[in-house]
């Protein structure tokens, strides 16, 4: 099912390359596959596309915390909390 989900998100991005929700969801899929490099890229692209959503802030914060980049993670958590108290 992960492959099907990934195919759907990639298909959506072919139609709309800056679709923040698809970028964020691909980041989650990559994180689940322990591909942190790709996950970070997708989360950052999602934020660049639409920084008003709290989910990519939170997800990237989690990834950065897990990779011991606590200061940057803390900033993302603060922003996520501002967007979704």
GIRA-V483235 format. One record per residue. N is the residue number from 1. RES is the residue in one small letter. OMEGA is omega in radians with two decimals (none if undefined). Layout:
n=N res=RES omega=OMEGA
n=N res=RES omega=OMEGA
//
This chain:
n=1 res=x omega=3.11
n=2 res=x omega=3.13
n=3 res=x omega=3.12
n=4 res=x omega=3.12
n=5 res=x omega=3.13
n=6 res=x omega=3.13
n=7 res=x omega=3.12
n=8 res=x omega=3.14
n=9 res=x omega=3.13
n=10 res=x omega=3.08
n=11 res=x omega=3.10
n=12 res=x omega=-3.13
n=13 res=x omega=3.05
n=14 res=x omega=3.12
n=15 res=x omega=-3.12
n=16 res=x omega=-3.00
n=17 res=x omega=-3.11
n=18 res=x omega=3.14
n=19 res=x omega=-2.99
n=20 res=x omega=-3.09
n=21 res=x omega=3.11
n=22 res=x omega=3.10
n=23 res=x omega=3.12
n=24 res=x omega=-3.12
n=25 res=x omega=3.04
n=26 res=x omega=3.06
n=27 res=x omega=3.11
n=28 res=x omega=3.10
n=29 res=x omega=3.14
n=30 res=x omega=3.11
n=31 res=x omega=3.11
n=32 res=x omega=3.11
n=33 res=x omega=3.14
n=34 res=x omega=3.05
n=35 res=x omega=-3.01
n=36 res=x omega=3.12
n=37 res=x omega=3.12
n=38 res=x omega=3.13
n=39 res=x omega=3.14
n=40 res=x omega=3.12
n=41 res=x omega=-3.13
n=42 res=x omega=3.11
n=43 res=x omega=-3.14
n=44 res=x omega=3.08
n=45 res=x omega=3.11
n=46 res=x omega=3.12
n=47 res=x omega=3.12
n=48 res=x omega=-3.13
n=49 res=x omega=-3.11
n=50 res=x omega=-3.09
n=51 res=x omega=-3.12
n=52 res=x omega=3.13
n=53 res=x omega=-3.10
n=54 res=x omega=-3.02
n=55 res=x omega=-3.14
n=56 res=x omega=3.05
n=57 res=x omega=-3.13
n=58 res=x omega=-3.11
n=59 res=x omega=3.10
n=60 res=x omega=3.06
n=61 res=x omega=3.11
n=62 res=x omega=3.13
n=63 res=x omega=-3.12
n=64 res=x omega=3.07
n=65 res=x omega=-3.12
n=66 res=x omega=3.13
n=67 res=x omega=2.99
n=68 res=x omega=3.04
n=69 res=x omega=-2.96
n=70 res=x omega=-3.10
n=71 res=x omega=3.12
n=72 res=x omega=3.10
n=73 res=x omega=-3.14
n=74 res=x omega=3.10
n=75 res=x omega=3.13
n=76 res=x omega=3.09
n=77 res=x omega=3.11
n=78 res=x omega=-3.12
n=79 res=x omega=3.12
n=80 res=x omega=3.12
n=81 res=x omega=3.06
n=82 res=x omega=-3.10
n=83 res=x omega=-3.10
n=84 res=x omega=-3.10
n=85 res=x omega=none
//
